[in-house]
């Protein structure tokens, strides 16, 4: 039965792209087969009544008694379908105590050292850049971020940051863990502007790393500044490169331009070819393309470009979008083309599902994988972790300290994407746990009333996506855009699981975590 998606406070009714009906339960973050073309009134009644009144509601919906038993099982074992109410006339979405029906109460954020803490150190070697990419967060098109500036990190700051990073990983929460992988990332601006500092840091890390860590060094770069000596240094030291490459020349050069307004594709391609010639093995395993999409991206051309088999084009490592794709201030200057973008996106989504159904691999490193499968795997994992101790009924952002970004001045920040309004320490005084908690609390306080949003348990809002002028900003338009994106991901996920139950790259089908045997009929 093909009916349109309907949003409720407790749930979200949607169809897969093959037309099968489902109900997403916001309270337990579970998805249920839903072949009944129920009205909003009937759905709300199902969530509003206690167990004793459930059979009459089921009769009203026109479903079989098996559904009543199914709903009861999920209510009792998982808190789905609204839990048990005190009154059959209750229509609100919270109990008298203020807890979202069937979901854990929102906990006050509390910073704690989880195993993933201190695993990433991001060194912003410079705020300067030789390009002037139109969509860059520092381009001036985003009023709440600084623009390009000549500030650079000193060797003293870099050394202190590295020493502190290793010291934090030598504390008690981590000493008993198996050998850990620690990532040190060079960022900017354009980090390869600071070649001398870059080399010095690589040498220092190699000479001071501990035996109980595995260190991975990488740089995020536009790859327009690569003398042969530096290229050899990268290969010899096995430094990973995340290269900004948006697609073929006509796509890449549209916004990735230098200060003289010249495109950068030709220079990037020559340098990629140099690395491939120096070491095909290094190129294949340590060089990745980072693709940034905006509302004017030609998705078909990008797909074709990365599938053409050019040996000098690296595998894709990540596909992202400009900040706030649907509501970006970048688009005030370069208007979003939602119809064209949407048409191309769904054409590629159909191609992705065709390939999965026919058994044609869609593997990591392909543009389609990172455009389509990465998001639904992330959604799958958020759904599977719900009910774990760290899960929440509302978005909480990431844990400060997981990605320790160090600015050119030595301040610590939650990540490299957030603006500078929320420092959480510095290289001289260390990580400030009070500030970490303050950032979490400020984010929680800024959240709107999520109890009326079906997407509250799978929302992807974070500190970096909402920071603005010293605050965290949520708007109706932002929230609507988030729900729209999650809706497409849910539909895509269940379309895939219908046809290929074990088709996710993470290896597990989306299973019933509560092992309930009753199915609705």
BAKOLBA-131957 format. One record per residue (C-alpha): residue in one letter; x, y, z. Coordinates in steps of 0.05 Angstrom, whole numbers, plus 5000, padded with zeros to 4 digits. Example, Ala and Ser with C-alpha at 12.3 -4.5 7.8 and 13.67 -1.06 7.14 Angstrom:
<recs>
a524649105156/s527349795143/
</recs>
This chain:
<recs>
x500050005000/x503050674979/x501251245026/x505051865041/x509351975102/x505852245163/x509352545223/x506752465294/x509652645362/x510651915378/x512051605310/x513251695236/x509451305184/x513251195119/x513850745059/x520050425030/x521450584958/x518249924939/x511750144972/x511749735037/x509050105098/x512850205163/x511950565228/x518050865263/x516950885338/x520351485368/x519951235440/x524050595429/x527350785363/x524750165329/x521350055262/x515149625253/x511649345191/x505349755181/x500849545124/x494749915153/x492850575122/x491250875190/x489351595201/x493052065247/x487352035297/x487751275299/x495351285308/x494851795364/x489451375397/x494050765395/x499351155432/x494551485481/x490850905514/x493150425568/x493349675555/x486149545576/x483450005521/x488049755467/x483349225436/x477949745422/x483050185387/x485449595346/x478249465325/x477650195305/x483850135262/x480849525228/x486749065241/x487048355269/x487748175343/x494847955328/x496848685323/x494248815393/x498748265421/x504548525379/x503649235407/x503048975478/x509448575472/x513249175446/x510249615500/x512249155556/x519148945532/x521649555495/x517350155514/x514850225443/x507950475423/x507650995478/x508150555540/x502350495589/x498151125602/x494351315664/x488251565625/x485151355559/x483852095546/x491252305550/x493552615485/x500052945506/x506652625490/x509552655561/x507652325625/x505952755686/x513252695707/x515553005642/x518752375612/x517752245538/x513051665534/x516651005533/x523551335529/x528851475581/x528752165613/x533752655585/x539952635628/x543953235649/x550453195609/x556252935648/x563252905619/x566752235629/x572951905597/x570051405548/x574850945510/x574351385448/x576552005486/x583252315465/x583851865404/x584352445354/x588953045355/x587753565301/x593354085294/x591254715257/x598154895231/x595755545199/x589555965187/x592256175119/x590455855053/x592755944982/x585755804954/x579356194962/x574055664957/x567155984953/x563755505001/x569455475052/x567355595124/x572556155126/x570556475060/x566557045091/x559956725069/x558756485140/x558257085187/x559656695251/x566556435229/x573056815221/x575956925152/x582856735126/x588457035168/x595956975171/x596356635239/x600756025244/x602155515298/x608955565332/x613354965344/x612655065419/x605055015415/x605354405370/x610254045416/x606154205478/x599853945444/x603153295425/x606153185494/x599453315527/x595952845477/x600652285495/x600152445569/x592552425567/x592951735535/x597451495591/x592151615644/x588651055681/x582350975639/x586550755579/x592550385608/x589049715612/x586049745543/x588849355484/x593649725438/x589950345415/x590150715349/x591251455357/x590251945299/x594152585290/x591453025235/x594553645203/x589254165186/x588554885165/x587655335127/x592254945082/x597154565127/x602354445072/x603755185072/x607555045136/x612154515107/x617854615157/x613254565217/x609753965185/x616353585176/x618553765247/x612153505278/x612352855239/x619552735261/x617852905334/x611852445336/x615851875307/x621251965360/x616652035420/x610751565408/x609251025459/x609650285444/x602550165468/x599650625414/x599150555340/x599851255310/x596651455244/x598852115214/x594752465161/x593553145130/x587353475101/x589753865041/x587754194976/x594253884946/x596154484905/x602854584941/x607053954931/x614354014912/x617653354896/x621653354961/x615153405002/x611852874959/x617552394975/x617152575049/x609752395050/x610951725016/x617051545059/x613251695124/x606651395100/x602752025115/x595451955096/x592552495052/x585252715050/x585153114986/x579453594971/x576953384902/x569853534884/x569453174818/x571253324745/x574253994726/x567654334710/x564954144779/x571254234820/x573254904790/x566355194799/x567955384871/x574955134887/x578955724861/x585156104881/x585956834901/x586657034828/x580056674814/x583456114775/x580955394781/x585254894819/x583554234786/x589554194738/x594554314794/x591153794839/x591153284783/x598553384768/x600353284841/x595952664847/x599552384786/x606252524819/x604352144881/x601551564841/x608051534801/x612451554864/x608750974897/x602550634869/x601850254934/x602050884976/x597151224929/x592250654932/x592250585007/x593751265036/x590851784989/x583351924990/x578752424958/x574252855002/x568153084962/x564153694985/x557253754956/x553254394952/x546354554925/x549154644854/x553454004850/x552553574788/x551852904824/x551552494759/x557952804733/x561452674800/x559251944800/x561651844729/x568352184744/x570151734802/x567751104765/x571751254702/x577850854726/x583151404719/x589251124756/x591051834780/x584351934815/x584251664886/x578751284920/x573451694955/x574351745030/x568452185049/x562552545018/x560053145057/x555953775044/x556854505057/x554454715125/x546754705128/x545754465057/x538554695053/x539455335092/x546755525081/x548856255079/x553356045021/x547055964980/x545256704990/x550856834940/x550256194899/x542855994900/x540955274917/x537654884860/x533454384901/x529554094842/x535753914801/x539553674862/x533653244885/x532552934816/x539852744811/x540252484882/x534252024873/x536951784805/x543351574840/x539451274898/x535650844849/x542250634817/x544950454886/x538950014902/x539149674833/x546449494845/x545049224914/x539148804891/x543148504833/x549048334877/x553748844845/x558449064901/x558049784926/x564449824966/x568150325009/x572050804965/x566450884914/x562651534909/x555951174913/x558050814976/x559851445013/x553951834986/x548651305000/x551150755046/x555151155096/x548951535120/x544450925127/x549950545165/x550551135212/x542951125221/x543050375232/x548350445286/x544551005322/x538350565323/x542149965349/x545550345405/x538950635431/x537750355500/x545250335514/x547550735575/x550051315533/x543651365490/x539151965500/x532052165482/x534752795450/x541052985411/x546953095456/x552653265409/x559252895413/x563452825476/x568453405483/x575453125481/x574152565432/x576952995376/x581753495407/x582754055357/x588454535372/x588055235342/x594155635319/x594055995386/x594055345426/x586655345447/x582954675449/x576354595413/x571254045407/x572953925334/x576054265274/x569154455247/x566554865306/x567855615310/x572255915364/x566756105413/x567255475455/x574455345478/x575354755525/x582554875548/x589355025520/x596354735514/x598855095577/x593254905624/x590654255594/x583454035582/x578454415624/x573153905645/x568554455672/x568554785603/x567154105571/x561054035613/x558954755601/x559054645526/x554754025533/x549954385580/x549454995535/x547754545476/x542454175517/x539354825541/x538855105471/x535154495444/x527854625425/x522254195454/x524353535423/x518753145456/x514253315397/x519253085344/x519152375318/x526652425300/x529052595370/x532651925381/x536451925315/x537652665305/x544552845278/x545153555303/x551853685336/x555854265364/x559154455298/x552754435257/x549054905304/x554255385334/x552956115320/x555256755354/x557056425420/x550556025422/x547555395394/x542055575346/x536155135325/x530855375277/x524555065249/x527755055181/x533954695207/x529654185243/x525254075182/x531353965139/x534053455189/x527553065189/x527253075113/x534252775108/x532852245161/x526352055126/x530151915061/x535251505100/x529851095134/x526350955068/x533050765036/x535050315094/x528649915093/x528349875018/x535249555021/x533549085079/x527348835043/x531348614983/x538148455014/x537348335089/x544848255099/x546748785049/x549749305095/x557249375095/x557349325171/x555448595163/x549048555204/x541848595181/x537349045222/x534548525269/x529348515323/x533548655385/x528048395432/x527147725395/x519647795393/x516347245353/x509447545341/x508747915276/x502948355255/x498348035205/
</recs>
